[in-house]
């Protein structure tokens, strides 16, 4: 289905004023993500539909120069960072943009260790997942230290609504402690392109976040929407800004909890469940004369 350049009046607030390509780029966080010195952390538990369990990733950062979103973008997939950092009202959509490449000149990003992470599943019969700090592959002199990731999702089973606990004894900073409830899974039932944009439905009536992302090689463009009542509509205007080509559609649910870490100003523990499918954004149809 070809998309027309039509005005969108869908009750979805498209954040396109501060992010117009004719103005200052299409990434609204870049206008408010102020560069400064900061110490913060983010640990993600992720359950992908079709996978047997939960993956874990985490970064504890001391930064000089880049803002929070820019620092996280240097370490993780843009779509995952957008899910973790964007807080949208029901029905709201927001355009996103992440440039690929090393941190900007003058940036310093130190990735800090808290020792071995232990993540416990709700069922005490399941052995906890233990993650030692792993050296981050050197990209530039401005970025270095350790990260945490678990490559075997079957090692930590998923339990809907279960309480997952995380702890670490401390090293450069710490100790660390926190707990988060697993959100329900989300299953994309169907997606349909029409003149108004992309309509996405999932298998229940609960809210979910929807992300459409397209990687151009030089950067990643995306739109994040807060869907409600079992569906979301991504406006045609947003899809046209992403441009035609292969893209990925994800629907996700998130639970958030504070993470206590001595030595950081703030840290957050997130649990994300999501379902993803591939799609193609078509060329826009020419406007009628």
N, C-alpha and C positions, 0 to 999 in steps of 0.2 A: 504494500500500500504506500503510495507516494504522499508526502506531507505538503500541505499548502501553507504559504505564509499568511496565516490568518491571525487576527487578534484573539487572545485567549482570555476567556472570562469563565473560570472554572472554580472560583473560590480558593484557588491555590496561589499563595503569594509568591511570585517569582522575584527573587532578590537580584534584580538586574541593574539597578541604578548605580551602585558603587562598583559594579563588576562588569560594566559595558566594555567590550573590546575596543570601542572608540575612545574610551577614557583611560582607565588605569589597569587594564587587564580584566580577567573574568573571575578572579579569586577574591571574594569578599573578605576572607580572613586576613589577606595580606594588608588590608587597610587598617586593621585593628590589632594585628599581632605585633606588638611593639618590641623592637630589639632591646634587650637588656640582659643583665646578669640574672640567672635564675637557677634554682635547684629543685627538680621535680621528678616524679616517676610515674610510669604507666605499666601495669601488668594486665595482659589480656588472656582470658580463657575463651576458647572458640570451639563451638561444635558445628561442623558442617553437615548438612543433610546428606545421608548416605555413608557417612564415616562412622566407625564403631565407637568413637569416644571423643575426647577433648584434647586439643592442643594448647600449649602454654607458651607465651612469649612475654618478655619484659625488658624494659630499659629504665635505668635510674641515672639521671643526667644532671651534670653541672654545665651550664652553657654561658658563653659570653658572646654577645653579638646577635645571633639569630633568636627570633621569638620561638615560642613553644611549638607551633604548628610546623614552622620551617625545620626545626631540629628533628621532630618526629618523622617528617617526610624524608629526611636523609637516611633513616633507618628502616622504614617499613613500607609496605605497599600503600599507595595513596588512598585506595578505597577503604582500607582498614583504618587509616588515620582519620579520614573524613567521618566514618561511623563513630569513632571514639571521641572526636572533638566537637562535632556539630550538635547543638541542642536546638531543635526546631519545634515550633508549635504545630499541633495537628492541622493538616492541610497545607503547611508551608513547604515550599521548595527553595533550594539554594544552589546556585551554580558554583562549581569548584574548578581549580586549575593548579596543577603541580608540575613545575619544570624539573626535568631530570638533570643530574649532574652533581658535582661536589658542592659542599657548602660555599657560601659567598666569601670572598676575600675578607680576612680579618675575623672570621668566625672561629670559635673554639667550642668543641663539644666533647666533654669528658664523660665516658660511660663508666659508672661506678659499680663496685662489687659490694654485695651484702652477704657474701658467702653462699653456701648451698641453699637453694630454694626447696622447700618441701610443700607439696600441694596434696591435700587429703580429700578424697571423695567422700560423699555422705555415708556410704556403706562402709563401716569399719572393717568389714571382711576384705575389702579391696586394699592392696598395698598402696601406700602413698607414692606419688611421683616425685623423684628427687632430681633436681637440675643443678649441676655445678655451673659456675660462671664460665662462659666460653669467650675466648678472645675474638673480638670483632675484626674481620678482615680489613687490613689497612686500605683506606681509600685516599686519604690525604693526611698531611701532618696535623690538620685541624680537627680530625675526628679519630678517636681511639678509646680503647678500654675494653669492657666486657659486656656481653648481652646474655640473655637467658632464653632458651627455646627448647621445646620438646618435639622431636620429629616422629614420635610413635604415639598417635592418638589412642590406640587401643590400650595403652598403659594406664589411662585415666578414664574410666567409664562415665558416660553421660547419664545423669538422673534428673529428670524434669522436676524443678522446684527444690532440689536438694541443696544443702549448704556445703559449699566448698571452702576449705580453710587453707591459708597460705602463711608460711613463716620462714624466717631465715635468722641465723645467729648473729650476723653482722660481720663486717670486714672493714672496708674503707669507710662505710657508713653503716647504720643499723644499730640494733636489730630491726626486723621487719615483721609485721603481723597484720592480718586482715581476714575477712570472710565475705562471701557473696553468694546469693541464691541464683541457681540456674534458671533462666527464663524458658518459657515453652518454646518448642520448635516452631518453625514457620515453613510452610510448603506452598510454593508458587503453583497455583492451579492453571492459570493461563495469562497470556499477555497479548494485547491486540493493538496494532497501529491503526489510527484513523486520522481524519483531518484535524482533530483536536489535540493529538499527541499520542502518548502511549498509555494504555489502561492496563493496570496490573491487578490481579486478584489472587488472594491466598485462601487457604482452606478453613479459616475461622473468621470471627468478627472482631478480633482484637487488633489493636494498632500495631504497625510495623514500620520500619524505615525501609525505603526503597532507594537504591543507588544504581544509576546508569553511568558507566565509565567507559571511556574510549582512549586507548593508548596509541598515540601517533608516532612513537619512537623518540621524539624530542621531548614530549611532555604527556601528561595524562589529563584529560578533560572529563568532567563529570557533573552530574546533578544529583542532589540528595533531597528526597521528599519524605515527609512524615505522613504516611497513609493511615486511614482510619476506617472503621466499619468494614474491614476485610478487603479494602481496595485502595489504590492510589492512582492518580493520573499525573503523568509527567507531561507538561505542556509542550506543544509543538515548537514554540519559540525556543525552549531550552534544548530540544533535540537538534534544532537547526544550528544553534550555537556550538554544539559538540561537533557537528559536521557529519557527512555520510561515511559509513564504513563499519567494520566489525566492532562490536561493543559487548560488554558484559552487564547483565542485569542481576542484581542481588536484592533479596528481601531479608531483613534482619530484625531481631529483637535484642535489647540490651538491658542488663541490670548493672547498676553502678553501686560502688561502696567505697568509703574512704580506706586508704591503705596507710598504716602508721609506720613511718620510717624515720628513725633518728638521723638527723643530718640533712633532711629535705624539708623545704618549706611546705610542700604539699605533694600528695601522691594518690593515685586512684586505682582501684581494682575493678575490672569490667569483665562481665561474662556475656558473650555474643553467640547467639544461635542464628544460622543463616542458610538460605537456599540460593543457588546461583544457576543461571542459564545463559547461553550465548544468544545474541541477537544481532541483526544488521540494521543500522540506521540508513534509510534510503535517501537518495538525492531528493531535494525539495522539487515539487512540480513548479513550472513557471507560473508567474502570476497572470491572471486573466487581463487582457488589455482593457 
